[in-house]
Structure formats: structure tokens, C-alpha cells
Amino acid sequence: MHSQTITSNEAALYVVATPLGNLQDITLRAIEVLKSVQLIAAEDTRVSRRLLEHHGIGVALASVREHNEAAASARVIDMLRNGHSVALVSDAGTPAISDPGAVLVRRVRAAGLRVVPVPGPSAVAAAVSVAGLQVGEFLFLGFLPAQAAARQRELERVRLLPCALVLYEAPHRVRECIDDLAQVLGSAREVLIARELTKLFEQVHACALSEAAAWFDADANRLRGEFVLVVGPPPAPEDAGMAQAQRVLALLLAELPLKQAVKLCAEITGVKRNLLYERALEMKSAQDDEA
């Protein structure tokens, strides 16, 4: 481990992660970098100014937004070539992840200049860390298309991937996005709804997609803020096969003796007879208890 102080002969574009909401969630290194550079390129200078003032940082700010990112890149590259370091920040979290910054980073690197990450807060990492995923893989989708048809096509494209899905959503679209997730991915999949992470009204709720709409509808305040949605992976093929077999088995048990129902279900579904027999006994036992 080491510490590194910026010097004039180490000119670089520093991509600096900043707090999602709680101003204390900033690293010591990020503060040092922001104090040491000659310019801070910010998504919204008004938002970043509040953070800088909170930490006593008086470095000049320049706006780097989607509409001016290409033009701003020329100024940044010119500063770097003249030995001045620049920090890139977004309104919250890590820049260039569903936020402005990617164009600037690519152009600086293409110019043969240094780009240095200063890691820290990330809404993706924060949400995944509390999702309790049992799979090691997840796919970050960013913001899905605003139009319903395009959104559904994108979800259909990733529906069967054996990994969790992580996406951002805006408050005015989150409710309809939840409906599309349930419709395309299947209502049984689990979703973690992370709202206003690290902020005063932070909320983290996990449920089946079939229950998510009702959770939103129960309180209008739940539609406010910024959202990260983490959808669990699809069921394993064997789990899906057993779920289908159980439905068939339930129908057969209603009309036939247990052994005959199990035999026919195994022939219809291809699920092993011993597994079906154990499940049939459980189903019969549950029915007897209810009676």
C-alpha cells in the first residue's frame, strides 16, 4: 500500500468517484486529488460546488455535460499537455457509468495522456452489496430505453442469461419498468429495489417481481428519488423443470392414486420418479393437514 501526491510532472485526468448522497462518503485520496488538480470537470457545477465547499476545496470548476463533452475535451487535453492535472466528477458516484465522462476519457487516452481512476462510491456496487446475490455474475444494463416497446425488447434479449440484472431507473418510469420486468422476465424472480441510496430517505426492499407493483402502490413516496433495481437470475433449468412437474403432479393427484400419478408425471415431464414421489408425499401431507 502507498500514498501518492500529485505533482506538476504527473499531469493526468483523474476520474474521481464522489458521494451518492451522504457527503461523508468520500475517500481521503479523492479529497487530496480534488485539492491538488488545477481544474475540476463536473457534470453540474452547482451540485459539485456544494461538495467542494463542504470539504473546503476551492479549485475552479468547468461544466462537462453530454451536450458539451466533445468541446470540453479539447480544453482538458490542452491543459494536460501543458502539465496541469484535471479531475472529472459526476453529480454522484463514479463518472462515466451511465453519466457523462466516457467521451472525455476516450479522447484523453487517444491523445496519449494519462487517465487515472480514483475509486469510491458506486450505486451499482452499493445495491449489489446488499442484494445477497448467490451467483457471482451480474450484468449492468444502465438505464433501459424510455419507450415501453424498446424496453421490453431489451429485456427479452437478456431474459435467459444466467446472471443477475442491475439497472438504473428514474422515478417517473420506475413503476412501468417494474411491470415490464415482471411481464418479460417472469413474476417469480426476485427484485431488490434500492431507493435514494445513502440519502435521508434511503429505502432497500426485496420481494418477488409479482409483489413489487403493490409495494410501490402502497405508498406514493416510494416512487420518489433515484433507483437501482437488482433482479435475481432466472431459475436453474432443473428448478424450472421441477416447477412444471409439480403443476402436472398436482393435477394428476387430484384424479389418480399417488403411485400412478407419480408414474405418469415422470413419463410426461422427464423428472426422476423418486423426486416426484417425495414431492407427492409432501403434497399429500399438506392436503391432509389442511383437511
Secondary structure by P-SEA (a helix, b strand, c coil): cbbbbbccccccccbbbbbccccccccaaaaaaaacccccccccaaaaaaaaaaaccccbbbbbccccaaaaaaaaaaaaaabbbbbbbccccccccccccaaaaaaaaaacbbbbbbccccaaaaaaaaccccccbbbbbccccccaaaaaaaaaacccccbbbbbccccccaaaaaaaaaacccccbbbbbbccccccbbbbbbbcccaaaaaaaaccccccccbbbbbcccccaaaaaaaaaaaaaaaaaacccaaaaaaaaaaaccccaaaaaaaaaaaaaaaaaac
